[in-house]
């Protein structure tokens, strides 16, 4: 019985495509959690309150894992989940020899899916100590990292490496 239902579904899809109707629309059942497709990806983030801070990357993976690569604060790992069609929550932690920092945030992706905002708090628990409580809120904004075609080089990589090289002390 199941095999014939699958065959019928496949046949209907082929007929619809052949008639130019396009793919059959897929709709979620009532009560289905929001899709993660709107959120999943790598985002370039900026601290709203501290524009002098360098940008960082935030990756939201489909399995609920969150990774943050931050040149000023190190790498962080955490979890995230959608809470609505365009809203999500995340919890990110960073462990160090000083203790554990926990970031908790609530975010929203723009209607076009290309940017987001997050309000967050930070809590710190020193090694062997008790939590400081949550401080904040802070705010970040981000834009989706898109795949771009390779451009025409303006010079060889050796020139770029020379420009980025740190000067040696005393020179």
VEXDREN-2710 file (C-alpha; in Angstrom, 1 decimal):
% VEXDREN-2710
k/r/px/py/pz
1/UNK/0.0/0.0/0.0
2/UNK/2.8/2.4/1.0
3/UNK/4.7/1.7/-2.2
4/UNK/1.7/2.5/-4.4
5/UNK/1.1/5.8/-2.6
6/UNK/4.7/6.8/-3.2
7/UNK/4.4/5.8/-6.9
8/UNK/1.2/7.8/-7.2
9/UNK/2.9/10.9/-5.6
10/UNK/5.8/10.6/-7.9
11/UNK/3.5/10.2/-11.0
12/UNK/1.5/13.3/-10.0
13/UNK/4.7/15.4/-9.6
14/UNK/6.0/14.3/-13.0
15/UNK/2.7/15.1/-14.6
16/UNK/2.6/18.5/-13.0
17/UNK/6.1/19.3/-14.1
18/UNK/5.3/18.1/-17.7
19/UNK/2.3/20.3/-17.8
20/UNK/4.3/23.3/-16.8
21/UNK/2.7/23.7/-13.4
22/UNK/6.1/23.6/-11.6
23/UNK/6.9/21.7/-8.5
24/UNK/4.0/20.9/-6.2
25/UNK/3.8/23.3/-3.3
26/UNK/5.1/22.0/0.1
27/UNK/3.3/23.2/3.2
28/UNK/4.0/22.3/6.8
29/UNK/1.4/20.6/8.9
30/UNK/-0.2/22.7/11.6
31/UNK/2.1/22.8/14.7
32/UNK/5.2/22.1/12.8
33/UNK/8.2/24.1/14.1
34/UNK/9.5/26.8/11.8
35/UNK/12.0/25.8/9.1
36/UNK/15.6/26.5/9.9
37/UNK/16.5/27.4/6.3
38/UNK/15.9/31.1/6.9
39/UNK/18.5/31.1/9.7
40/UNK/21.1/28.5/8.6
41/UNK/24.3/30.0/7.2
42/UNK/27.3/32.2/8.1
43/UNK/26.7/35.8/9.1
44/UNK/29.1/38.7/9.5
45/UNK/28.3/40.3/12.9
46/UNK/29.0/43.7/14.4
47/UNK/28.6/45.0/18.0
48/UNK/26.2/47.9/17.9
49/UNK/27.4/49.5/21.1
50/UNK/31.1/49.2/20.2
51/UNK/31.7/50.1/16.5
52/UNK/35.5/49.9/17.1
53/UNK/35.3/46.2/17.8
54/UNK/36.2/44.1/14.7
55/UNK/33.5/42.2/12.9
56/UNK/33.0/38.5/13.8
57/UNK/31.5/35.5/12.1
58/UNK/28.5/33.6/13.5
59/UNK/27.5/30.3/11.9
60/UNK/24.1/28.7/12.6
61/UNK/24.1/25.1/11.5
62/UNK/21.0/23.1/10.6
63/UNK/21.5/20.7/13.6
64/UNK/21.2/23.5/16.1
65/UNK/24.9/24.1/16.6
66/UNK/26.2/27.7/16.7
67/UNK/29.8/28.7/16.2
68/UNK/31.2/32.1/16.7
69/UNK/34.7/33.2/15.5
70/UNK/35.6/36.5/17.0
71/UNK/39.1/38.0/16.6
72/UNK/38.7/40.1/19.7
73/UNK/37.2/37.5/22.1
74/UNK/38.2/34.1/20.7
75/UNK/36.1/31.2/19.4
76/UNK/32.8/30.3/21.0
77/UNK/30.5/27.3/20.6
78/UNK/26.8/27.0/21.5
79/UNK/23.3/26.1/20.4
80/UNK/20.4/27.8/18.8
81/UNK/16.8/27.2/17.9
82/UNK/14.0/28.9/15.9
83/UNK/11.2/30.3/18.0
84/UNK/9.0/31.6/15.2
85/UNK/9.1/32.1/11.4
86/UNK/11.8/34.8/11.7
87/UNK/12.9/34.7/15.4
88/UNK/15.4/32.5/17.2
89/UNK/17.2/32.1/20.5
90/UNK/20.8/31.2/21.1
91/UNK/23.2/30.3/23.9
92/UNK/26.9/30.5/23.4
93/UNK/29.6/29.7/25.9
94/UNK/33.4/30.3/26.1
95/UNK/35.5/28.5/28.6
96/UNK/38.9/29.9/29.7
97/UNK/41.2/29.4/32.6
98/UNK/39.4/32.3/34.3
99/UNK/35.9/30.7/34.1
100/UNK/32.9/30.3/31.9
101/UNK/31.2/33.1/29.9
102/UNK/27.6/32.5/28.8
103/UNK/25.9/34.6/26.2
104/UNK/22.1/34.3/25.8
105/UNK/20.4/36.0/22.9
106/UNK/17.1/36.5/21.2
107/UNK/17.2/37.4/17.5
108/UNK/15.2/38.2/14.5
109/UNK/16.0/37.7/10.8
110/UNK/14.8/40.4/8.4
111/UNK/12.0/39.6/6.0
112/UNK/14.4/39.3/3.1
113/UNK/16.5/36.8/5.0
114/UNK/19.7/38.8/4.5
115/UNK/20.3/40.4/7.9
116/UNK/19.5/39.9/11.6
117/UNK/19.5/41.7/14.9
118/UNK/20.1/40.1/18.3
119/UNK/19.7/41.4/21.9
120/UNK/21.9/39.5/24.3
121/UNK/23.1/39.3/27.9
122/UNK/26.5/38.0/29.2
123/UNK/27.0/36.0/32.4
124/UNK/30.4/35.1/33.9
125/UNK/31.1/32.3/36.4
126/UNK/34.7/32.4/37.6
127/UNK/36.5/29.0/38.2
128/UNK/35.4/27.8/41.6
129/UNK/33.1/30.8/42.1
130/UNK/29.5/31.7/41.6
131/UNK/27.9/33.5/38.7
132/UNK/28.0/37.2/38.4
133/UNK/24.5/37.3/37.1
134/UNK/23.5/38.5/33.6
135/UNK/24.6/41.9/32.3
136/UNK/23.2/43.7/29.3
137/UNK/21.4/43.9/27.1
138/UNK/23.9/44.3/24.3
139/UNK/23.0/44.3/20.6
140/UNK/24.5/42.9/17.5
141/UNK/23.6/43.2/13.8
142/UNK/24.6/40.9/11.1
143/UNK/24.5/40.3/7.4
144/UNK/24.4/36.9/5.6
145/UNK/27.6/35.8/3.9
146/UNK/26.8/35.1/0.3
147/UNK/28.8/33.0/-2.2
148/UNK/30.5/35.3/-4.7
149/UNK/32.3/34.6/-7.9
150/UNK/36.1/34.9/-8.0
151/UNK/37.2/38.3/-9.4
152/UNK/40.1/39.5/-11.5
153/UNK/43.3/39.6/-9.4
154/UNK/45.0/43.0/-8.9
155/UNK/48.3/41.4/-8.0
156/UNK/50.0/38.2/-6.9
157/UNK/49.5/36.8/-3.4
158/UNK/53.1/37.6/-2.4
159/UNK/52.2/41.4/-2.7
160/UNK/49.2/41.0/-0.4
161/UNK/51.3/39.0/2.1
162/UNK/53.9/41.7/2.1
163/UNK/51.3/44.4/2.7
164/UNK/49.9/42.4/5.7
165/UNK/53.2/41.4/7.2
166/UNK/53.9/42.9/10.6
167/UNK/56.9/45.1/10.9
168/UNK/59.8/43.6/12.9
169/UNK/60.7/45.4/16.1
170/UNK/63.3/48.1/15.6
171/UNK/62.7/48.7/11.9
END
